[in-house]
């Protein structure tokens, strides 16, 4: 990713985090954090990755709520970042935190306990 795209991705990540925390009032959106934003080289597309705590049903409801809020997110990003072209928004669920926790759980069960182990 180019330097400009990386800077814009970080700015979008910060703005979306603030929007989720302070402005979006959709009851379906709860326990959400922005984990990553990827912006295409031409700055026309931004993929926002979210991590959601909860059951599969809650994750699906949150994803629907986020998808329905794409217009609000895009408009706010366009106003606050003052870009020539506001990127289209795609929403993606990032389950890397849950996968990492699952791997640590499996390792903790399989590995014999050692003194000073990081998995304890």
C-alpha positions as MATLAB code, in Angstrom:
seq = 'XXXXXXXXXXXXXXXXXXXXXXXXXXXXXXXXXXXXXXXXXXXXXXXXXXXXXXXXXXXXXXXXXXXXXXXXXXXXXXXXXXXXXXXXXXXXXXXXXXXXXXXXXXXXXXXXXXXXXXXX';
ca = [
       0.000    0.000    0.000;
       1.285    3.461   -0.860;
       2.156    5.932    1.875;
      -0.845    8.189    1.101;
      -3.230    5.228    1.112;
      -1.801    4.112    4.460;
      -2.318    7.571    5.970;
      -5.883    7.726    4.677;
      -6.576    4.204    5.977;
      -5.414    5.222    9.459;
      -7.517    8.399    9.355;
     -10.574    6.392    8.271;
      -9.950    3.862   11.048;
      -9.846    6.647   13.637;
     -12.955    8.387   12.299;
     -15.001    5.188   12.071;
     -13.966    4.274   15.615;
     -15.173    7.656   16.850;
     -18.410    7.344   14.877;
     -19.097    3.932   16.403;
     -18.348    5.175   19.871;
     -20.170    8.492   19.865;
     -22.580    8.903   16.961;
     -24.073    5.682   15.591;
     -27.076    4.755   17.688;
     -28.112    1.499   15.980;
     -28.949   -1.008   18.769;
     -27.639   -3.868   16.607;
     -24.135   -2.403   16.741;
     -22.583   -3.358   20.069;
     -19.159   -4.536   21.261;
     -17.533   -3.619   17.942;
     -13.992   -2.492   17.283;
     -12.301   -1.494   14.059;
      -9.300   -3.756   13.546;
      -8.038   -2.712   10.123;
      -8.820   -0.504    7.144;
      -7.490   -1.240    3.687;
      -7.686    1.422    1.003;
      -7.157    0.648   -2.681;
      -4.261    2.309   -4.469;
      -6.575    4.670   -6.349;
      -8.365    5.575   -3.065;
     -11.765    4.608   -4.489;
     -12.480    1.665   -2.165;
     -12.030    1.269    1.585;
     -12.564   -2.095    3.251;
     -13.205   -1.743    6.970;
     -12.588   -4.821    9.100;
     -14.500   -5.130   12.359;
     -14.145   -7.442   15.311;
     -17.341   -8.262   17.193;
     -17.729   -9.898   20.589;
     -20.702  -12.174   21.050;
     -22.502  -15.147   19.595;
     -22.836  -15.881   15.883;
     -26.361  -14.446   15.959;
     -25.112  -11.197   17.517;
     -22.281  -11.010   14.967;
     -24.742  -11.371   12.080;
     -27.014   -8.682   13.539;
     -24.042   -6.363   14.050;
     -22.859   -6.961   10.492;
     -26.344   -6.080    9.194;
     -26.367   -2.928   11.311;
     -22.938   -1.906   10.038;
     -23.930   -2.618    6.442;
     -27.009   -0.433    6.790;
     -24.810    2.341    8.222;
     -22.379    2.408    5.284;
     -23.931    5.574    3.858;
     -23.672    7.411    7.163;
     -20.071    6.280    7.576;
     -19.137    7.309    4.038;
     -20.754   10.733    4.353;
     -19.028   11.407    7.688;
     -15.657   10.279    6.313;
     -16.096   12.536    3.290;
     -16.969   15.558    5.423;
     -14.259   15.075    8.022;
     -11.338   14.005    5.838;
     -12.179   16.355    2.959;
     -11.001   14.002    0.227;
     -11.562   14.762   -3.441;
     -13.296   11.393   -3.844;
     -14.770    9.688   -0.813;
     -14.034    5.968   -1.089;
     -16.805    3.416   -1.358;
     -17.125    1.483    1.876;
     -17.069   -2.278    2.239;
     -17.676   -3.954    5.571;
     -15.881   -7.178    6.521;
     -15.887   -9.232    9.692;
     -12.429   -9.872   11.134;
     -12.360  -13.022   13.229;
      -8.590  -13.085   13.757;
      -8.894  -12.245   17.470;
     -11.294  -15.138   18.049;
      -9.069  -17.494   16.019;
      -6.023  -16.409   18.026;
      -7.835  -17.045   21.299;
      -8.904  -20.479   20.057;
      -5.314  -21.354   19.074;
      -4.019  -20.261   22.479;
      -6.695  -22.373   24.146;
      -5.699  -25.437   22.118;
      -1.996  -24.877   22.819;
      -2.654  -24.482   26.538;
      -4.412  -27.861   26.561;
      -1.776  -29.669   24.486;
       1.465  -28.290   25.871;
       2.728  -29.435   29.252;
       2.823  -26.591   31.782;
       6.255  -25.080   32.314;
       7.504  -22.604   34.848;
       7.277  -19.104   33.408;
       5.231  -20.194   30.388;
       3.566  -17.379   28.447;
       0.450  -19.516   27.927;
      -0.453  -19.777   31.587;
];
